[in-house]
């Protein structure tokens, strides 16, 4: 370790800024493995996971070329990574680009072509892949930051699948301080991302220990005042009564209000099964279950947050119940006398919540008596973050930090505002950051003297992320506020147990790399067959002219003798045998494809994503003015779930009739797909009202109404219709409802294509033959047949439309 008078040793590489990265042996060891295998890198927060990814990126770009992609779950984190890479890499800043939803799709497509390093949120890359705006063929390194998110339908999974399929020379690095609560969860992440190696460093490792300090967790027990307990008890009485109804239906085993989330999820699944079996009590029970969830949220707020947060929640529920199309659960809850009494008590409560008082006292100790400089306060609730910031600002210089989404009564922050607040906090321009979960994962906030949990966090992942924000150069303090005899206590002990389990799992994982292939599918194993690409590697400048620090790059060995970790990075840990067979990854085969245009807003469903996986289908994403999917120049599809279809009959921003009417004005074959079961059992709407709506769509609007069982069924139906229209009928996709003005030639093609519905291909043939729309209109049958693709029948149809008297 360098003495006080010495500069710490730094890493040199042709693409790294000189003397920028401090030499840390554990980072070089991790990078050595990750440079040669699809690797999960597990490293405690604050110890430089991003640096590991940077080292691998630098090596891949130098040795293999192509471009690098780094994905992170939030916009502030993406921007932070971009700033770090621009500082660290000797690559022009304009070749290190940021992709978020704030950049238009057309701009992203152009930027992608010229970029060397792309930093992005996963949803944007997923959209661009589904919409065929970008190709991963030339991407030689992808980093999935906070990769523990790669479960379920999260965008990471789709991107990884496409990357392994499309990239010529793929290499994946997954990074997390907390990849999962058990071996099964970690293996799921590995399988979803195609990872084959697991590299783990804990704070117990000698190489890591010198860069860490212990962080003890303290907890402060808070007694709730009687008025707050009275509000909670009143709400719990309503929950008991609603659970009694669910018990009568046979889905609830107990009426105690402190049901576990697992039991509530089980109840919902059983109710869904009743619905699937066409039992009407399932719908009634689902409405009661929804009310229980709303009431539990109110109890959680008053127990663990503040009365002010509860007031804001109640106000939103009242407004929701008054809105058109309000659910019965909302209406029933706000009209219950006991809930109304709880609302009144909340409105009249004017004391300082004891959690507020304790937070203020702890901040005064840290920033005043102990001479601290910075504090972060984390809370689960945006309402609490806003109210607590106002309260603390009376005594301290405090600012809030929340996500970008907004909702009624609670505005979000723009990406620019988030960045400004973080920059000011780093610069010491204010002393207290009150943040929701948006700052938990990986954001480079400065060392702080205190991390205050306004409430315990029941998930080990988030708890670890938050504690990682305390100072690494000096011991930080973590304090958890815990309301006595409330959910806080249960959450705290759950968090403690899960953290210990995860620490144990990470220790176990340290020796798991050799056995991982046996745990994963055969289809995943082939992804690990990756040849060591490089001859050049990292060089260590130890300011002592160490001859072992630099090797003969022409030898391909790296030449870094007796330096574990450096050898791995220069040579590649466990490098593949150059004589091994290498599996090549070709991009999707090119050929005749069927095109489909999907509305951007349909990405909430999996349909466009699933269609884009098919080599024979080319999906394009646009913001459509009418419909959800355009399958040809005459077919547009509006997709409705059964619930959405019925909702659109009784309220909403636009009724289904307005939507289909707009479709019919632009396309000759509008189609409505109604997806799911239970069409006649929704929201107490009489079946004849639903039948009447279906009849009107078909008879009055000329729409075809098709039923599907599921998203998968809808996906297959769209593929069949698009193939029939384009491959069989030789029609092309044309978006008629777009805002942009068509060019003159496009307008001419559109006019001619509409004659007897001959389509765009024949229209272009006719215009090429006759030169003008007028020429087509005055041509005789014999003259029309001179055009390619126009036979006697088509010529007769054209003349019939053009030459017949109008009899409207």
C-alpha distance (Angstrom), angle and dihedral (degrees) to the residues before:
residue distance angle dihedral
X1 . . .
X2 3.82 . .
X3 3.82 117.8 .
X4 3.79 122.7 -126.0
X5 3.81 90.6 -93.4
X6 3.79 95.4 48.9
X7 3.75 129.8 81.2
X8 3.81 110.5 -124.1
X9 3.78 113.9 -106.2
X10 3.79 113.6 -96.8
X11 3.79 136.6 -154.9
X12 3.77 120.7 -111.7
X13 3.78 126.0 -159.0
X14 3.81 132.3 153.6
X15 3.81 91.1 -107.5
X16 3.83 98.2 40.0
X17 3.79 125.6 88.1
X18 3.84 108.6 -109.2
X19 3.81 116.5 -101.1
X20 3.82 91.2 2.1
X21 3.81 103.4 113.0
X22 3.78 119.8 55.4
X23 3.80 113.4 -133.1
X24 3.80 108.8 -107.3
X25 3.77 113.6 172.7
X26 3.82 95.5 -151.4
X27 3.81 91.6 54.9
X28 3.79 91.3 51.3
X29 3.80 91.7 49.0
X30 3.80 91.1 51.8
X31 3.81 92.2 45.7
X32 3.80 90.0 49.9
X33 3.78 92.1 61.7
X34 3.81 95.2 37.2
X35 3.82 91.6 53.5
X36 3.80 90.5 63.2
X37 3.78 107.3 30.3
X38 3.78 140.1 37.1
X39 3.79 94.3 -96.1
X40 3.79 140.3 -172.3
X41 3.81 107.4 -146.1
X42 3.81 114.6 -158.5
X43 3.79 114.9 -170.8
X44 3.82 130.9 152.3
X45 3.79 115.5 -97.9
X46 3.79 114.1 -88.9
X47 3.80 96.2 28.3
X48 3.79 99.2 98.6
X49 3.79 113.0 -91.7
X50 3.81 86.9 158.8
X51 3.80 90.2 57.5
X52 3.81 89.4 56.0
X53 3.80 90.2 53.6
X54 3.80 90.4 46.1
X55 3.82 91.9 54.2
X56 3.80 91.4 50.7
X57 3.81 91.7 46.4
X58 3.81 91.7 50.7
X59 3.78 91.9 50.8
X60 3.82 94.3 46.7
X61 3.79 93.9 48.1
X62 3.80 91.2 48.1
X63 3.80 96.8 45.4
X64 3.81 106.0 28.4
X65 3.81 103.9 18.8
X66 3.78 122.0 -154.8
X67 3.77 119.4 105.3
X68 3.77 137.8 -61.7
X69 3.81 128.5 -129.7
X70 3.80 124.1 -159.9
X71 3.80 119.7 -172.0
X72 3.79 126.5 -163.0
X73 3.81 129.3 173.7
X74 3.82 100.5 -123.5
X75 3.79 135.2 44.5
X76 3.83 95.3 -125.0
X77 3.80 89.8 52.6
X78 3.81 91.5 49.0
X79 3.80 90.6 51.6
X80 3.80 91.5 47.5
X81 3.80 91.7 53.2
X82 3.81 90.7 48.4
X83 3.81 91.6 52.4
X84 3.81 90.9 50.0
X85 3.81 94.3 47.9
X86 3.81 91.9 48.2
X87 3.80 89.3 53.9
X88 3.80 95.5 44.2
X89 3.82 104.3 39.6
X90 3.77 127.7 69.9
X91 3.79 90.4 -135.8
X92 3.83 123.0 115.4
X93 3.79 110.3 -92.8
X94 3.80 92.0 -125.0
X95 3.82 89.4 60.9
X96 3.83 90.3 58.9
X97 3.80 102.4 71.4
X98 3.78 136.0 -179.9
X99 3.81 121.0 -134.4
X100 3.79 116.7 -164.6
X101 3.77 133.9 139.0
X102 3.80 88.0 -88.9
X103 3.83 89.8 72.5
X104 3.80 115.1 76.6
X105 3.83 117.7 -115.7
X106 3.81 92.7 -118.0
X107 3.81 91.1 51.4
X108 3.80 91.0 48.3
X109 3.80 91.6 52.7
X110 3.80 90.8 53.3
X111 3.83 94.0 43.4
X112 3.81 91.7 49.8
X113 3.79 92.4 60.8
X114 3.81 94.5 55.9
X115 3.83 99.3 34.3
X116 3.79 125.3 105.2
X117 3.81 96.5 -173.3
X118 3.81 122.9 26.3
X119 3.81 122.2 -166.0
X120 3.79 112.6 -165.9
X121 3.75 149.9 156.1
X122 3.81 110.1 -110.0
X123 3.81 95.8 -121.9
X124 3.82 91.1 60.6
X125 3.81 93.6 50.0
X126 3.80 90.5 45.2
X127 3.82 90.4 52.8
X128 3.80 92.0 47.2
X129 3.80 91.6 49.7
X130 3.79 93.4 47.3
X131 3.80 89.3 46.8
X132 3.83 92.6 48.4
X133 3.82 92.0 -123.1
X134 3.80 95.1 129.1
X135 3.80 138.4 27.7
X136 3.81 126.5 -143.8
X137 3.81 92.4 -157.8
X138 3.82 94.3 107.0
X139 3.82 97.5 38.0
X140 3.80 107.7 113.9
X141 3.81 99.1 179.3
X142 3.81 132.1 30.0
X143 3.81 122.5 -175.5
X144 3.80 120.0 -162.0
X145 3.80 105.3 -160.3
X146 3.81 116.9 -157.5
X147 3.79 85.2 13.7
X148 3.80 93.6 177.4
X149 3.81 83.9 88.7
X150 3.82 90.5 71.5
X151 3.80 95.0 105.8
X152 3.80 134.4 105.3
X153 3.79 114.0 -3.4
X154 3.81 96.5 -24.7
X155 3.80 112.3 145.1
X156 3.83 92.8 -116.1
X157 3.80 90.1 73.2
X158 3.80 96.0 55.1
X159 3.82 92.1 44.5
X160 3.81 91.9 50.8
X161 3.79 91.5 49.2
X162 3.79 91.6 51.0
X163 3.80 92.8 43.8
X164 3.80 94.8 54.5
X165 3.80 89.4 46.3
X166 3.81 99.1 44.4
X167 3.81 108.0 30.4
X168 3.79 119.2 94.2
X169 3.82 94.3 -149.8
X170 3.81 108.3 14.6
X171 3.78 125.9 -172.8
X172 3.81 122.2 174.2
X173 3.79 129.5 -162.7
X174 3.81 119.8 -172.5
X175 3.81 117.3 -164.9
X176 3.78 130.6 -165.6
X177 3.76 141.8 142.2
X178 3.79 88.7 -148.3
X179 3.81 115.4 22.4
X180 3.80 97.4 177.4
X181 3.77 147.2 -38.1
X182 3.80 97.4 -99.1
X183 3.79 144.0 8.2
X184 3.80 92.5 -89.3
X185 3.81 92.1 55.6
X186 3.80 92.3 48.2
X187 3.79 91.8 48.5
X188 3.80 89.3 50.6
X189 3.80 90.1 55.9
X190 3.81 90.4 48.2
X191 3.79 92.5 49.8
X192 3.79 93.9 46.5
X193 3.80 92.8 50.8
X194 3.81 97.6 36.1
X195 3.82 93.7 -116.2
X196 3.81 120.2 163.5
X197 3.79 105.3 174.3
X198 3.80 128.5 56.4
X199 3.79 117.5 -158.8
X200 3.80 116.0 -174.4
X201 3.77 131.1 -175.6
X202 3.79 119.7 -179.8
X203 3.77 130.0 -172.1
X204 3.80 87.4 -102.3
X205 3.81 92.0 67.8
X206 3.79 113.1 104.1
X207 3.81 92.6 -132.0
X208 3.81 90.3 54.3
X209 3.78 100.8 36.7
X210 3.81 95.9 78.5
X211 3.81 90.3 59.6
X212 3.82 97.0 49.9
X213 3.77 140.6 69.0
X214 3.77 129.1 -160.8
X215 3.78 116.1 -100.6
X216 3.79 114.6 -155.3
X217 3.77 117.3 -155.9
X218 3.79 116.9 -136.8
X219 3.76 124.8 -171.4
X220 3.76 128.5 -154.0
X221 3.79 117.7 -154.6
X222 3.80 114.7 -140.5
X223 3.83 125.4 -158.8
X224 3.80 113.6 -144.0
X225 3.83 117.6 -135.9
X226 3.80 118.7 -112.9
X227 3.81 93.0 -108.6
X228 3.80 91.4 58.5
X229 3.81 91.8 46.8
X230 3.82 89.5 51.1
X231 3.81 91.2 54.9
X232 3.80 90.8 48.5
X233 3.80 93.5 47.8
X234 3.81 92.1 50.7
X235 3.80 91.1 53.1
X236 3.80 91.4 45.9
X237 3.81 90.2 55.2
X238 3.82 89.4 58.1
X239 3.81 90.5 47.8
X240 3.84 90.3 52.4
X241 3.79 91.0 52.3
X242 3.82 92.7 49.1
X243 3.81 91.0 47.6
X244 3.80 88.5 52.7
X245 3.82 87.8 61.5
X246 3.79 90.5 50.2
X247 3.79 89.2 48.9
X248 3.81 89.5 54.7
X249 3.80 87.8 54.8
X250 3.80 88.7 54.1
X251 3.82 97.2 -115.8
X252 3.83 101.9 98.1
X253 3.79 118.2 66.7
X254 3.80 95.0 -171.6
X255 3.80 138.8 22.5
X256 3.81 95.1 -146.1
X257 3.83 108.9 127.7
X258 3.83 93.9 -137.6
X259 3.81 93.6 72.6
X260 3.79 114.2 159.8
X261 3.78 118.5 -109.5
X262 3.80 87.5 -118.8
X263 3.83 90.6 59.7
X264 3.81 91.7 46.7
X265 3.79 90.7 51.1
X266 3.80 89.6 49.6
X267 3.83 90.4 52.1
X268 3.78 91.1 51.4
X269 3.80 91.5 50.3
X270 3.81 91.3 51.0
X271 3.81 91.1 48.9
X272 3.79 89.9 50.5
X273 3.78 88.5 52.7
X274 3.82 89.6 54.5
X275 3.81 89.0 51.8
X276 3.78 91.6 48.8
X277 3.80 88.0 53.8
X278 3.83 90.3 53.4
X279 3.81 93.3 -111.9
X280 3.81 108.9 151.3
X281 3.81 93.8 -150.5
X282 3.80 87.2 69.2
X283 3.81 90.7 68.6
X284 3.80 92.2 47.8
X285 3.79 90.5 48.7
X286 3.81 92.6 48.1
X287 3.80 89.9 55.5
X288 3.82 91.2 50.2
X289 3.81 89.8 47.2
X290 3.82 89.8 53.0
X291 3.80 89.5 52.8
X292 3.81 91.2 50.2
X293 3.81 89.5 53.7
X294 3.82 91.2 50.7
X295 3.80 91.8 48.7
X296 3.81 91.9 47.7
X297 3.79 89.3 53.5
X298 3.81 89.0 53.7
X299 3.83 90.6 50.2
X300 3.81 91.4 48.6
X301 3.80 90.7 51.8
X302 3.80 95.6 50.0
X303 3.83 92.7 42.9
X304 3.76 101.7 42.9
X305 3.80 107.5 17.3
X306 3.80 121.6 30.4
X307 3.78 142.9 -73.9
X308 3.80 88.0 -107.4
X309 3.82 90.3 59.1
X310 3.82 88.8 49.8
X311 3.81 91.3 50.9
X312 3.79 91.1 53.8
X313 3.82 91.0 47.8
X314 3.79 92.5 50.4
X315 3.80 90.7 49.7
X316 3.81 90.9 54.4
X317 3.80 90.8 48.3
X318 3.82 91.4 51.2
X319 3.79 91.5 50.7
X320 3.80 91.2 46.5
X321 3.81 91.9 51.1
X322 3.83 90.2 53.2
X323 3.81 94.4 50.4
X324 3.77 123.8 99.0
X325 3.77 113.0 -92.5
X326 3.83 91.7 20.8
X327 3.80 114.4 170.0
X328 3.78 119.4 -110.0
X329 3.80 88.8 -123.0
X330 3.82 91.2 62.9
X331 3.80 93.7 43.6
X332 3.79 93.4 47.1
X333 3.80 93.7 47.9
X334 3.81 98.4 51.4
X335 3.82 92.3 44.1
X336 3.82 95.2 53.4
X337 3.86 108.4 109.8
X338 3.82 93.0 -135.5
X339 3.79 92.1 51.6
X340 3.81 90.3 47.4
X341 3.80 89.1 51.9
X342 3.82 90.0 50.2
X343 3.80 88.6 51.1
X344 3.80 90.5 51.7
X345 3.81 92.3 49.8
X346 3.79 90.6 49.2
X347 3.81 90.8 51.5
X348 3.83 90.7 51.1
X349 3.82 96.6 45.8
X350 3.80 106.3 107.0
X351 3.80 103.4 162.6
X352 3.79 125.4 109.5
X353 3.79 108.7 -98.0
X354 3.83 109.3 -115.5
X355 3.81 91.0 -124.4
X356 3.80 88.7 57.6
X357 3.80 90.7 51.2
X358 3.80 93.2 48.3
X359 3.81 91.8 47.2
X360 3.80 90.9 52.6
X361 3.80 91.6 48.7
X362 3.83 93.6 50.0
X363 3.80 91.5 48.8
X364 3.81 90.6 49.6
X365 3.81 89.9 52.4
X366 3.80 93.6 48.4
X367 3.81 100.4 40.3
X368 3.81 98.0 31.9
X369 3.77 115.3 27.6
X370 3.81 96.5 27.6
X371 3.80 96.9 39.6
X372 3.80 94.6 -124.1
X373 3.79 121.7 164.5
X374 3.80 108.8 -157.5
X375 3.80 138.9 29.4
X376 3.81 132.4 -179.0
X377 3.79 119.8 -155.5
X378 3.81 115.3 -164.3
X379 3.78 124.4 -160.9
X380 3.80 134.3 172.5
X381 3.81 94.0 -137.9
X382 3.79 127.4 70.5
X383 3.80 88.8 -156.5
X384 3.80 89.2 56.9
X385 3.81 91.6 45.6
X386 3.79 90.7 55.7
X387 3.81 96.7 42.6
X388 3.82 93.0 42.9
X389 3.82 91.7 49.7
X390 3.81 89.5 53.9
X391 3.81 90.7 48.7
X392 3.82 96.7 46.3
X393 3.80 91.8 44.6
X394 3.80 87.8 70.2
X395 3.83 88.6 68.9
X396 3.82 106.1 18.2
X397 3.79 141.2 30.4
X398 3.81 97.9 -98.0
X399 3.80 135.3 166.0
X400 3.80 132.7 -176.9
X401 3.80 126.4 -123.8
X402 3.81 115.5 -162.9
X403 3.79 138.5 153.6
X404 3.78 128.4 -83.7
X405 3.79 99.9 -109.0
X406 3.76 117.1 98.0
X407 3.73 134.1 -158.4
X408 3.76 138.0 176.4
X409 3.78 109.8 -54.1
X410 3.81 94.5 3.2
X411 3.79 122.7 77.3
X412 3.77 121.3 -158.6
X413 3.80 128.2 -141.5
X414 3.76 125.9 -105.8
X415 3.79 119.7 -124.0
X416 3.80 89.1 -107.1
X417 3.79 91.8 52.6
X418 3.81 91.1 48.4
X419 3.79 91.5 51.3
X420 3.81 92.3 47.9
X421 3.81 92.3 51.7
X422 3.82 92.6 49.2
X423 3.80 92.1 47.4
X424 3.80 90.6 50.9
X425 3.81 91.9 47.7
X426 3.81 91.8 50.3
X427 3.78 90.1 48.9
X428 3.81 91.4 52.5
X429 3.81 94.2 -116.1
X430 3.81 90.3 137.4
X431 3.79 132.6 15.6
X432 3.82 109.5 -144.2
X433 3.81 126.0 56.4
X434 3.82 113.7 -169.4
X435 3.78 106.3 -163.5
X436 3.77 142.0 175.6
X437 3.80 120.6 -145.9
X438 3.83 92.2 -69.2
X439 3.85 90.1 89.8
X440 3.79 95.7 47.2
X441 3.76 101.8 86.1
X442 3.76 116.5 69.8
X443 3.79 101.6 -50.8
X444 3.77 110.5 153.7
X445 3.77 98.8 -124.2
X446 3.80 114.3 161.4
X447 3.76 126.2 -96.5
X448 3.76 108.7 -74.7
X449 3.77 132.9 -159.4
X450 3.79 95.8 -139.3
X451 3.79 136.8 20.9
X452 3.78 108.9 -163.7
X453 3.81 118.9 -163.6
X454 3.78 106.5 -154.2
X455 3.81 85.4 -160.3
X456 3.83 134.4 5.2
X457 3.77 116.5 -90.5
X458 3.81 114.0 -129.3
X459 3.80 94.4 -156.7
X460 3.79 119.7 77.4
X461 3.79 91.9 -148.7
X462 3.79 94.0 59.6
X463 3.79 94.0 40.7
X464 3.80 91.3 54.2
X465 3.79 91.4 46.8
X466 3.78 92.0 52.5
X467 3.80 95.5 46.8
X468 3.79 88.3 50.6
X469 3.78 89.0 68.8
X470 3.83 92.8 72.1
X471 3.77 118.8 100.6
X472 3.80 117.9 -73.4
X473 3.80 97.0 -165.6
X474 3.80 93.6 54.2
X475 3.77 132.7 21.0
X476 3.77 112.5 -80.1
X477 3.77 128.2 -152.6
X478 3.80 124.5 -128.4
X479 3.79 119.4 -167.6
X480 3.80 126.1 -177.2
X481 3.81 120.8 -159.6
X482 3.79 110.4 -143.0
X483 3.81 124.1 -173.8
X484 3.80 109.6 -139.4
X485 3.82 117.3 -108.5
X486 3.80 94.6 1.5
X487 3.77 138.8 105.9
X488 3.81 86.9 -81.0
X489 3.79 90.4 76.0
X490 3.79 93.8 49.0
X491 3.80 91.2 47.4
X492 3.78 91.7 48.7
X493 3.79 94.8 54.3
X494 3.80 91.5 43.5
X495 3.81 88.6 52.8
X496 3.80 92.5 48.2
X497 3.80 92.1 49.9
X498 3.80 94.4 46.6
X499 3.80 92.9 48.0
X500 3.80 91.5 53.3
X501 3.79 89.6 47.6
X502 3.79 91.0 50.9
X503 3.80 93.4 47.8
X504 3.78 88.1 52.3
X505 3.81 91.9 47.6
X506 3.81 91.8 50.7
X507 3.78 90.9 51.5
X508 3.80 89.6 49.3
X509 3.80 90.4 48.0
X510 3.79 91.7 59.4
X511 3.78 89.1 79.6
X512 3.76 96.3 35.2
X513 3.80 101.4 88.3
X514 3.81 94.3 88.9
X515 3.81 92.6 50.3
X516 3.79 99.0 41.8
X517 3.80 95.7 90.3
X518 3.81 89.5 59.8
X519 3.81 89.5 55.3
X520 3.78 97.1 49.0
X521 3.78 131.2 73.0
X522 3.79 120.1 -90.6
X523 3.79 87.2 -117.0
X524 3.79 89.3 61.4
X525 3.80 95.3 46.4
X526 3.79 94.0 66.4
X527 3.78 89.5 60.9
X528 3.80 89.5 68.3
X529 3.80 93.1 61.7
X530 3.76 93.0 98.5
X531 3.79 122.6 149.4
X532 3.79 119.7 -130.3
X533 3.77 100.1 -107.1
X534 3.74 104.5 -169.8
X535 3.67 145.1 86.3
X536 3.77 97.9 171.3
X537 3.77 123.1 61.9
X538 3.75 143.9 159.5
X539 3.76 121.7 -44.3
X540 3.79 122.5 -156.0
X541 3.77 119.7 -137.4
X542 3.78 103.4 -157.4
X543 3.82 92.2 169.0
X544 3.75 87.7 -121.1
X545 3.76 99.6 87.9
X546 3.79 90.9 -114.3
X547 3.82 104.5 -169.0
X548 3.79 89.9 -154.9
X549 3.80 90.6 63.0
X550 3.79 95.4 75.9
X551 3.79 127.6 47.3
X552 3.75 135.0 -166.4
X553 3.77 100.8 -88.3
X554 3.76 91.4 -160.0
X555 3.78 91.1 65.0
X556 3.76 93.2 63.5
X557 3.82 89.8 -136.3
X558 3.77 99.3 96.0
X559 3.82 90.5 -132.2
X560 3.80 94.8 -130.8
X561 3.78 101.4 146.5
X562 3.80 125.5 -162.1
X563 3.79 93.2 -4.3
X564 3.82 109.8 114.6
X565 3.76 110.6 -157.1
X566 3.80 93.5 22.5
X567 3.79 87.9 60.9
X568 3.80 89.5 50.5
X569 3.78 92.6 51.1
X570 3.79 95.7 44.6
X571 3.80 95.5 41.7
X572 3.78 102.8 22.4
X573 3.78 123.5 -108.1
X574 3.77 111.9 -94.8
X575 3.79 90.3 -5.4
X576 3.79 115.6 -155.0
X577 3.77 118.2 -104.7
X578 3.83 106.8 -98.5
X579 3.80 88.9 -138.7
X580 3.82 92.6 57.9
X581 3.77 118.0 109.9
X582 3.78 109.6 -100.1
X583 3.79 120.2 -142.8
X584 3.78 109.3 -135.4
X585 3.79 121.8 -146.9
X586 3.75 111.8 -147.4
X587 3.81 121.6 -168.9
X588 3.76 119.2 -110.7
X589 3.76 111.2 -62.4
X590 3.74 114.9 -100.0
X591 3.76 120.4 -128.2
X592 3.73 142.6 106.8
X593 3.79 108.3 -24.0
X594 3.76 138.7 -177.5
X595 3.80 114.0 -121.6
X596 3.78 125.6 -142.7
X597 3.80 129.3 -179.3
X598 3.81 115.8 -149.2
X599 3.76 127.5 -170.2
X600 3.82 113.3 -111.1
X601 3.80 90.1 -126.7
X602 3.80 91.1 60.7
X603 3.82 89.8 71.7
X604 3.79 87.3 93.2
X605 3.80 84.4 76.3
X606 3.81 123.8 59.7
X607 3.80 95.5 -126.9
X608 3.80 100.9 96.9
X609 3.81 89.6 40.4
X610 3.81 92.3 52.7
X611 3.80 93.0 45.4
X612 3.81 91.0 51.2
X613 3.81 89.6 59.2
X614 3.81 89.6 66.5
X615 3.76 115.5 91.5
X616 3.80 92.3 -147.5
X617 3.83 94.0 56.1
X618 3.78 125.6 71.4
X619 3.81 110.4 -162.3
X620 3.79 121.9 -159.3
X621 3.81 122.6 -167.8
X622 3.78 119.8 -145.9
X623 3.77 137.9 151.6
X624 3.78 98.7 -103.7
X625 3.77 121.2 -153.1
X626 3.81 91.2 -152.9
X627 3.79 131.2 24.8
X628 3.78 132.8 -2.1
X629 3.82 100.5 -104.7
X630 3.80 131.9 26.2
X631 3.81 111.4 -156.0
X632 3.83 100.7 172.6
X633 3.79 141.6 -18.0
X634 3.81 89.2 -72.9
X635 3.84 106.5 27.7
X636 3.80 122.2 78.0
X637 3.80 123.6 166.7
X638 3.79 130.2 -150.2
X639 3.81 110.3 -162.8
X640 3.79 119.2 -154.6
X641 3.76 129.6 176.4
X642 3.79 112.1 -135.4
X643 3.82 90.2 -106.2
X644 3.82 93.1 47.7
X645 3.80 91.3 47.4
X646 3.79 92.7 54.7
X647 3.82 91.7 41.7
X648 3.80 89.5 55.0
X649 3.81 89.5 56.3
X650 3.80 94.1 57.0
X651 3.79 102.5 36.0
X652 3.78 145.6 -44.5
X653 3.77 135.1 125.6
X654 3.82 94.5 -64.1
X655 3.77 127.3 12.6
X656 3.77 120.2 -129.1
X657 3.80 88.7 -111.4
X658 3.80 92.2 59.3
X659 3.79 90.5 48.1
X660 3.78 94.6 49.0
X661 3.80 91.5 42.7
X662 3.80 89.1 57.3
X663 3.80 89.9 47.7
X664 3.81 91.6 51.4
X665 3.81 91.4 52.6
X666 3.80 91.3 57.5
X667 3.82 104.1 31.2
X668 3.78 131.9 39.6
X669 3.82 94.8 -145.7
X670 3.83 110.2 45.4
X671 3.80 114.4 178.9
X672 3.82 128.6 -163.7
X673 3.80 115.7 -159.2
X674 3.81 114.2 -161.8
X675 3.79 108.1 -162.5
X676 3.80 127.7 -158.9
X677 3.80 140.9 19.3
X678 3.79 133.0 -71.2
X679 3.81 98.3 49.6
X680 3.81 92.6 157.6
X681 3.81 96.9 43.6
X682 3.81 100.5 60.8
X683 3.81 124.0 123.5
X684 3.82 96.2 -27.9
X685 3.81 91.0 -69.1
X686 3.80 109.1 154.2
X687 3.82 112.7 -110.3
X688 3.80 90.9 -126.6
X689 3.81 89.8 58.8
X690 3.80 88.8 55.8
X691 3.81 91.2 46.1
X692 3.78 90.0 49.6
X693 3.79 90.9 53.3
X694 3.81 91.7 49.5
X695 3.80 90.3 49.4
X696 3.80 92.5 49.5
X697 3.80 92.4 50.6
X698 3.80 91.0 52.3
X699 3.84 100.4 38.5
X700 3.81 104.6 30.0
X701 3.79 99.4 34.1
X702 3.81 101.5 27.9
X703 3.81 92.0 -126.4
X704 3.78 124.1 151.5
X705 3.81 109.4 -130.0
X706 3.82 112.5 -153.7
X707 3.81 127.6 -177.2
X708 3.81 124.0 -143.3
X709 3.78 130.3 -177.5
X710 3.80 100.3 -139.9
X711 3.81 147.0 -15.4
X712 3.80 89.1 -81.0
X713 3.80 90.4 53.1
X714 3.82 90.7 49.1
X715 3.80 90.5 48.8
X716 3.80 91.9 54.9
X717 3.81 92.0 45.8
X718 3.82 93.1 52.5
X719 3.80 91.3 48.0
X720 3.81 91.3 51.4
X721 3.83 94.1 47.5
X722 3.82 93.0 46.6
X723 3.80 91.3 48.2
X724 3.80 92.2 47.8
X725 3.79 92.5 48.8
X726 3.79 98.0 45.2
X727 3.80 107.9 25.4
X728 3.80 97.9 34.4
X729 3.82 103.9 28.7
X730 3.83 94.2 33.0
X731 3.81 93.0 -128.9
X732 3.81 125.5 147.2
X733 3.78 133.0 -138.5
X734 3.80 113.8 -99.7
X735 3.80 125.1 174.0
X736 3.81 103.7 -145.6
X737 3.76 97.7 172.2
X738 3.77 97.7 60.0
X739 3.79 122.4 127.9
X740 3.79 96.1 -132.3
X741 3.79 119.6 93.2
X742 3.79 115.7 -110.7
X743 3.77 120.5 -122.5
X744 3.81 117.7 -108.6
X745 3.81 92.4 -101.8
X746 3.82 91.0 48.6
X747 3.80 90.4 51.7
X748 3.81 90.7 49.0
X749 3.82 91.1 50.2
X750 3.81 90.2 47.5
X751 3.83 92.7 53.0
X752 3.81 94.5 47.9
X753 3.83 93.6 41.5
X754 3.80 89.7 57.7
X755 3.84 92.6 59.1
X756 3.78 105.6 106.6
X757 3.85 85.8 -22.3
X758 3.80 91.8 -80.6
X759 3.82 92.9 156.4
X760 3.81 135.4 -134.4
X761 3.82 99.0 -68.8
X762 3.81 94.1 57.1
X763 3.82 90.0 39.9
X764 3.81 91.7 58.9
X765 3.80 90.7 47.1
X766 3.83 91.2 52.9
X767 3.80 93.9 46.2
X768 3.80 90.7 49.3
X769 3.81 89.4 51.9
X770 3.83 99.2 44.8
X771 3.82 102.9 25.0
X772 3.81 98.4 -139.6
X773 3.79 140.4 46.1
X774 3.81 87.3 -116.8
X775 3.80 90.3 55.0
X776 3.80 90.7 55.0
X777 3.80 91.7 48.1
X778 3.82 95.7 53.3
X779 3.83 97.4 40.2
X780 3.80 118.4 115.5
X781 3.81 123.3 -125.0
X782 3.79 91.4 -100.5
X783 3.81 92.0 48.6
X784 3.82 91.5 48.4
X785 3.78 91.2 55.0
X786 3.80 89.5 60.8
X787 3.81 88.4 74.1
X788 3.82 117.8 91.2
X789 3.79 112.1 -97.6
X790 3.82 96.2 14.9
X791 3.79 115.1 116.2
X792 3.77 132.6 176.3
X793 3.83 95.6 -83.4
X794 3.80 93.8 49.4
X795 3.82 91.6 46.1
X796 3.79 90.3 51.5
X797 3.81 91.9 50.3
X798 3.81 91.6 49.9
X799 3.80 93.0 49.6
X800 3.81 90.7 46.2
X801 3.82 92.0 54.8
X802 3.81 95.2 41.6
X803 3.80 98.9 40.3
X804 3.84 105.3 35.5
X805 3.80 122.5 102.1
X806 3.82 115.4 -104.5
X807 3.81 110.6 -113.6
X808 3.79 101.7 176.8
